[in-house]
């Protein structure tokens, strides 16, 4: 089990990106959260098996149909205390 803290850049707000990310995470059995940031990026934390997280990040590059992802920054971390579900936060 591991954690990835990601920042997703591009046209990712106002295009249902958070709901898309939540759907992907739940489908892959990941926990964590996703939220919009004031600078126009989307921030997310994925907890779970590294292979599943890597699959989620690959899908995040695609995003929903109206999104245009230009970069994803990934910070791999140890899990100190995991999450119990995957939520959209504010």
C-alpha positions as CSV (number, residue, x, y, z in Angstrom):
1,X,0.0,0.0,0.0
2,X,1.2,3.4,-0.9
3,X,0.0,7.0,-1.5
4,X,0.3,9.4,-4.5
5,X,-0.3,13.1,-4.0
6,X,-1.0,14.5,-7.4
7,X,-1.5,18.0,-8.9
8,X,-3.3,17.9,-12.3
9,X,-2.8,20.9,-14.6
10,X,-4.6,22.2,-17.6
11,X,-8.3,22.7,-18.3
12,X,-9.5,20.6,-15.4
13,X,-12.0,22.8,-13.6
14,X,-15.6,23.2,-14.7
15,X,-15.5,20.0,-16.8
16,X,-16.6,17.4,-14.2
17,X,-13.0,16.4,-13.5
18,X,-13.4,15.8,-9.8
19,X,-16.4,13.5,-10.4
20,X,-14.5,11.6,-13.1
21,X,-11.5,11.2,-10.7
22,X,-13.8,9.9,-7.9
23,X,-15.4,7.4,-10.3
24,X,-12.0,6.1,-11.4
25,X,-10.7,5.8,-7.9
26,X,-13.8,3.9,-6.7
27,X,-13.7,1.6,-9.7
28,X,-10.1,0.7,-8.9
29,X,-10.7,0.3,-5.2
30,X,-8.6,3.3,-4.1
31,X,-9.3,5.6,-1.2
32,X,-8.4,9.3,-0.8
33,X,-9.8,12.6,-2.0
34,X,-9.9,15.1,-4.8
35,X,-10.5,18.9,-4.8
36,X,-10.2,22.0,-6.9
37,X,-7.4,24.5,-6.0
38,X,-7.7,28.3,-6.4
39,X,-4.9,28.3,-8.9
40,X,-7.1,26.3,-11.4
41,X,-5.5,22.9,-10.8
42,X,-7.0,19.8,-9.3
43,X,-5.3,18.2,-6.3
44,X,-5.8,14.5,-5.4
45,X,-4.5,11.9,-3.0
46,X,-4.8,8.2,-4.0
47,X,-4.2,5.5,-1.4
48,X,-3.9,1.8,-2.4
49,X,-1.8,-0.6,-4.4
50,X,0.8,1.2,-6.5
51,X,-0.3,-0.6,-9.7
52,X,-3.9,0.6,-9.2
53,X,-2.7,4.1,-8.5
54,X,-0.6,4.2,-11.6
55,X,-3.7,3.1,-13.6
56,X,-5.7,5.9,-12.0
57,X,-3.0,8.4,-12.9
58,X,-3.0,7.1,-16.5
59,X,-6.8,7.7,-16.7
60,X,-6.3,11.1,-15.1
61,X,-4.2,12.1,-18.2
62,X,-7.3,11.4,-20.3
63,X,-9.9,12.9,-18.0
64,X,-13.5,13.6,-19.0
65,X,-14.2,14.6,-22.6
66,X,-14.0,18.4,-22.0
67,X,-10.8,18.3,-20.0
68,X,-7.3,19.0,-21.4
69,X,-4.6,17.8,-19.1
70,X,-1.2,19.4,-19.7
71,X,0.8,18.0,-16.7
72,X,0.5,15.8,-13.7
73,X,2.9,16.2,-10.8
74,X,3.2,13.1,-8.7
75,X,4.7,12.8,-5.2
76,X,4.8,9.2,-3.9
77,X,4.5,8.9,-0.2
78,X,4.3,6.4,2.6
79,X,0.8,5.9,4.1
80,X,0.7,7.0,7.7
81,X,-3.0,6.8,8.1
82,X,-5.2,5.7,5.2
83,X,-8.6,6.9,4.1
84,X,-11.7,4.8,4.3
85,X,-13.3,6.0,1.0
86,X,-12.7,8.4,-1.9
87,X,-14.3,11.8,-1.5
88,X,-14.7,15.1,-3.4
89,X,-13.6,17.8,-0.9
90,X,-13.6,21.6,-1.0
